[in-house]
Amino acid sequence: MMELKLINDKGASEGTVAASAELFGRDYNEALVHQVVTAFQANARSGNRAQKGRSDVQKSTKKPWRQKGTGRARAGMASSPLWRGGGKIFPNSPDENFSQKVNRKMYRAGIAAILSQLVRENRLSVVEDIQLDAPKTKGLVSKLKGMGLEQVLIITDNFNENLYLSSRNLENVMVLEAKHADPVSLVRFANVVLTKAAVKQFEEVLA
């Protein structure tokens, strides 16, 4: 077991919270984290981009000029990939598959490595809970300012409607449930705040 920093609404230390060393005290594996982050982004791609080959562009198939005697380069048809407006040589397919396989054990180890590095860099804090009386962006901004935090990812154990609605218009604030936390979000934000219940949920799922 290890201890995580517990802070209050003013950003002051309130002691520590016991947490799993396997989840929050793991060595940093840069290659594994890179693979997990890259795979997550690749799997999020829809793969719907498409380009036209020479058979798809609307061009005449007539030979532009005779083969010899003009002094110009030989040309067969205007859809040639060498011509402006011609088809692509190897066009992207609209059903291209970008997915990458990462097994469950690697994914969990990658998340644990990221969380552990956040702890080492003093970028991860734990709070008892974050509650707002109403879905007001100004209220959340004031609370985060009082805690001395900006560019923050807030992770809760369950869906908090007021907190979620208050964060939607803030570019550098995101609210996620622990079960929806992903490697890209964890590395994107300068600070990560977990509720005590979210820490326990992480331990149940990942440790």
C-alpha positions as CSV (number, residue, x, y, z in Angstrom):
1,M,0.0,0.0,0.0
2,M,1.0,3.6,-0.5
3,E,-0.4,7.1,0.4
4,L,-2.0,9.6,-2.0
5,K,-2.3,13.3,-1.2
6,L,-5.8,14.3,0.0
7,I,-6.8,18.0,-0.5
8,N,-9.8,20.0,0.5
9,D,-11.9,22.7,-1.4
10,K,-9.1,25.3,-0.7
11,G,-6.4,23.1,-2.2
12,A,-4.8,22.6,1.3
13,S,-3.6,19.2,2.4
14,E,-6.1,17.1,4.4
15,G,-3.8,14.2,5.0
16,T,-3.4,11.1,2.8
17,V,-5.5,8.2,1.4
18,A,-4.3,4.6,1.3
19,A,-4.1,3.3,-2.2
20,S,-2.7,0.2,-4.1
21,A,1.0,0.4,-4.8
22,E,0.4,-1.9,-7.8
23,L,-1.8,0.7,-9.4
24,F,-0.3,4.0,-8.2
25,G,3.4,3.0,-7.5
26,R,4.3,1.1,-10.7
27,D,7.5,1.9,-12.7
28,Y,7.0,4.0,-15.8
29,N,7.1,2.1,-19.0
30,E,7.3,4.6,-21.8
31,A,7.1,2.1,-24.7
32,L,4.0,0.5,-23.2
33,V,2.3,3.9,-22.5
34,H,3.0,5.0,-26.1
35,Q,1.5,1.8,-27.5
36,V,-1.6,2.0,-25.3
37,V,-2.2,5.7,-26.2
38,T,-1.5,5.1,-29.9
39,A,-3.8,2.1,-30.0
40,F,-6.6,4.0,-28.2
41,Q,-6.4,6.9,-30.7
42,A,-6.3,4.5,-33.7
43,N,-9.3,2.5,-32.5
44,A,-11.3,5.8,-32.3
45,R,-10.8,6.5,-36.0
46,S,-13.9,5.9,-38.0
47,G,-12.0,5.0,-41.2
48,N,-14.4,6.7,-43.5
49,R,-11.9,8.8,-45.6
50,A,-11.9,8.0,-49.3
51,Q,-10.0,9.1,-52.4
52,K,-10.7,8.6,-56.1
53,G,-8.6,6.3,-58.3
54,R,-8.1,6.9,-62.0
55,S,-11.2,4.9,-62.7
56,D,-13.3,7.0,-60.4
57,V,-12.6,10.5,-61.6
58,Q,-14.8,12.1,-64.2
59,K,-12.4,12.5,-67.1
60,S,-12.5,11.6,-70.8
61,T,-10.7,8.4,-71.8
62,K,-9.8,9.9,-75.1
63,K,-6.1,10.2,-75.8
64,P,-5.3,14.0,-75.4
65,W,-2.9,14.2,-78.4
66,R,-1.2,11.8,-80.8
67,Q,1.6,9.7,-79.5
68,K,4.5,11.2,-81.6
69,G,5.4,14.4,-83.3
70,T,4.0,17.0,-80.9
71,G,7.2,17.5,-78.8
72,R,5.2,16.9,-75.6
73,A,5.4,13.9,-73.3
74,R,3.3,10.9,-74.2
75,A,-0.2,10.9,-72.6
76,G,-2.9,8.3,-72.6
77,M,-5.8,9.9,-70.8
78,A,-6.6,12.9,-68.6
79,S,-7.3,10.7,-65.5
80,S,-3.5,9.9,-65.2
81,P,-2.2,10.3,-61.6
82,L,0.5,12.6,-63.1
83,W,-2.1,15.1,-64.2
84,R,-3.8,17.7,-62.0
85,G,-7.3,16.4,-61.3
86,G,-6.3,12.9,-62.1
87,G,-6.9,9.8,-59.9
88,K,-4.7,8.8,-57.0
89,I,-2.2,6.0,-57.5
90,F,-3.1,4.2,-54.3
91,P,-6.3,5.8,-53.1
92,N,-7.5,5.5,-49.5
93,S,-10.4,3.1,-49.1
94,P,-13.5,4.3,-47.2
95,D,-13.6,1.1,-45.2
96,E,-9.9,1.2,-44.1
97,N,-9.3,-0.5,-40.8
98,F,-7.0,1.4,-38.4
99,S,-7.7,-0.7,-35.3
100,Q,-4.8,-2.0,-33.2
101,K,-5.0,-5.0,-30.8
102,V,-4.0,-4.3,-27.2
103,N,-4.8,-7.1,-24.7
104,R,-6.4,-6.4,-21.4
105,K,-3.3,-7.0,-19.3
106,M,-1.3,-4.5,-21.3
107,Y,-4.0,-1.9,-21.2
108,R,-4.4,-2.1,-17.5
109,A,-0.6,-2.0,-17.0
110,G,-0.5,1.1,-19.3
111,I,-3.2,2.9,-17.3
112,A,-1.4,2.0,-14.0
113,A,1.9,3.4,-15.4
114,I,0.3,6.7,-16.3
115,L,-1.4,7.0,-12.9
116,S,1.9,6.2,-11.2
117,Q,3.8,8.8,-13.2
118,L,1.1,11.4,-12.3
119,V,1.7,10.7,-8.6
120,R,5.4,11.0,-9.0
121,E,5.1,14.4,-10.7
122,N,2.6,15.6,-8.1
123,R,-0.1,16.0,-10.7
124,L,-2.6,13.7,-9.1
125,S,-4.7,14.7,-6.1
126,V,-7.6,13.1,-4.2
127,V,-10.6,14.9,-2.8
128,E,-13.4,13.6,-0.6
129,D,-16.0,14.5,-3.1
130,I,-16.8,17.4,-5.5
131,Q,-20.4,18.6,-5.3
132,L,-22.2,21.6,-6.9
133,D,-25.6,22.9,-5.9
134,A,-26.5,23.7,-9.4
135,P,-25.2,23.2,-13.0
136,K,-23.3,26.5,-13.2
137,T,-20.0,26.9,-15.0
138,K,-19.1,29.9,-12.8
139,G,-19.5,27.7,-9.7
140,L,-17.1,25.1,-11.0
141,V,-14.6,27.7,-12.1
142,S,-14.7,29.3,-8.7
143,K,-14.2,25.9,-6.9
144,L,-11.3,24.9,-9.1
145,K,-9.7,28.3,-8.7
146,G,-10.0,28.0,-4.9
147,M,-8.2,24.6,-5.2
148,G,-5.5,26.2,-7.2
149,L,-6.2,23.9,-10.2
150,E,-6.4,24.6,-14.0
151,Q,-6.3,22.3,-17.0
152,V,-7.8,19.5,-14.9
153,L,-9.4,16.1,-15.4
154,I,-11.9,15.3,-12.7
155,I,-12.7,11.6,-12.3
156,T,-15.7,10.5,-10.2
157,D,-17.0,7.1,-9.2
158,N,-20.5,7.7,-10.7
159,F,-22.2,10.2,-13.0
160,N,-22.6,13.7,-11.4
161,E,-25.0,15.7,-13.6
162,N,-24.3,19.1,-12.1
163,L,-20.6,18.6,-12.3
164,Y,-20.8,17.3,-15.9
165,L,-23.0,20.1,-17.1
166,S,-20.9,22.7,-15.4
167,S,-17.8,21.5,-17.2
168,R,-19.1,21.3,-20.8
169,N,-18.2,24.9,-21.7
170,L,-14.7,24.8,-20.2
171,E,-12.0,24.0,-22.7
172,N,-9.4,22.8,-20.2
173,V,-11.7,20.9,-17.8
174,M,-13.2,17.4,-18.3
175,V,-15.3,15.2,-16.1
176,L,-15.3,11.5,-16.5
177,E,-16.4,8.4,-14.5
178,A,-13.7,6.1,-13.4
179,K,-15.0,3.3,-15.7
180,H,-14.7,5.7,-18.7
181,A,-11.2,7.0,-18.0
182,D,-8.9,6.6,-21.0
183,P,-5.1,6.9,-21.5
184,V,-5.4,9.9,-23.8
185,S,-7.4,12.0,-21.3
186,L,-5.0,11.0,-18.5
187,V,-1.9,12.2,-20.4
188,R,-3.6,15.3,-21.9
189,F,-4.4,17.3,-18.7
190,A,-1.8,19.0,-16.5
191,N,-3.7,17.9,-13.3
192,V,-5.9,14.9,-12.4
193,V,-8.3,14.9,-9.5
194,L,-9.9,11.7,-8.2
195,T,-12.7,11.4,-5.6
196,K,-12.0,8.9,-2.9
197,A,-14.7,6.6,-4.2
198,A,-13.1,6.8,-7.7
199,V,-9.7,5.6,-6.2
200,K,-11.5,2.5,-4.8
201,Q,-13.2,1.9,-8.2
202,F,-9.9,2.1,-10.0
203,E,-8.4,-0.4,-7.6
204,E,-11.3,-2.8,-8.2
205,V,-11.1,-2.6,-11.9
206,L,-7.4,-2.3,-12.6
207,A,-5.3,-3.5,-9.6
